[in-house]
Amino acid sequence: MKSQASSTEQITDSTDQAESLSRRRFFHLAGGIAGAGALLSAGSANAMSSGGSLGTGDTALLNIVLIIQQIEAEFYARAAASGALSEREKIAVSGIKDQEASHLTSVKKMLGFGSAVSVVTNLSAIDFNNRESVLLHASIIEDIAVACVNGITPLLAGTAHQTALGKLALADAGHSTFVSNSRNPNTFGNLAIDENGLGHSHSPSAVLEQAEAYLYNRFDKSTLPNQNKI
């Protein structure tokens, strides 16, 4: 229990420090996103399906957040069971798994009954028996998650959920920092911020396109707001 508490404290400390993430780091990881997409499309082109309607306005925007949370929840559920991680990493990833499950429930509540979109995740590009594969995709998914909330929050017409989404993004930033340091120890100081001192963000359509590397579903992006805050 002491070891688990220590790992939880490490995640919390990382979260407090990581209000901003690096555009430079994201574009470095974007190569991984492209590679994942190529593998998935090659292996499952016939399995792709329409994800249905995202809704309109704030409902559509929150559904994109929900889609990312579903990917994160499924990824960490499988990563926590991976035999490739060290004992310290397993404990920390198990804590992240529980946090992501809580985030998923919270976003569903924001949307309300009947408005939430369900997806079928496709994690076939990830080798859960390979530590580097698990940590690489954890980095990619966390960066997508933070860019998602940073890009979507300013576009919401209502303000009721902005604080909650900000806390969600901060937690994901902390997760991303933990994963980065697991892959490359003592690299937190290399995480840059943009010229405005802010973490990177992406438009809803860009986020959805990136997320589709981990989905069997495809969604219509033509009606989504296209402001890109990069």
C-alpha positions, 0 to 999 in steps of 0.5 A: 500500500505504501508503494501504491501511495508513493506512485499516486503522489508521483502522478499528482506531483506531475499533474501539478507541474504539467499545466502545459504540454509541448507542441514540439513533442506532439509533432514528434509523436505525430509520426507514431499516430501516422504509423498507428493509422497505417497499421490499423487501416491495413489490417482492418479496412473492412471493419470500419463503420459509421459511428453515428451522429455526434449531435450538434453544438456543445453536445458534439464537442463533448462527444469528442471528449467522450470518444477520447476518454473511451479510448483512454479507459480501454487502453489503460485497462489493458495496459494495467494488465500488461506484463511488460511494465515494471512493478512501479509502472504497473502500480502507477498505470493502475492508478491512471486506469482508475482515474480514466474510468472516473473521467469517462463517467464524468463526461457521460454525466455532462452529456446526459442520458441518450446523448453519449456516443459509444465507440469500438476501440481498435488497439491492434497496433499496440503490442501490450507485451512490449514496454516501449509500444505501451509507453509510446502509445500512452504518450500519443493518446495522452497528447491527443487527450490534452490537445482535445480538451484545450481545443474544445473548451473555448468553443463551448457555448455554455460555461458549466463544464469548462472548469471540470474539463480543465481539471481533466486536461490537467490530470491527463497532462500529469499522466503524460509527464509520468509516461514521458519520464518512464520512457526517458528519465529526467526529461520533464524539463524538455517539455516546451510550451508555445510562444504564448506560454500555453499547452498545444490544442487542436480543432475538434475535427483534427482531434477526431481524425487523430483519434480514429487511429484507435477506432473502428468507427468513423464520424462525419466531421463536416459540421464541426467547428474548425478553429485550430488553436495550435 
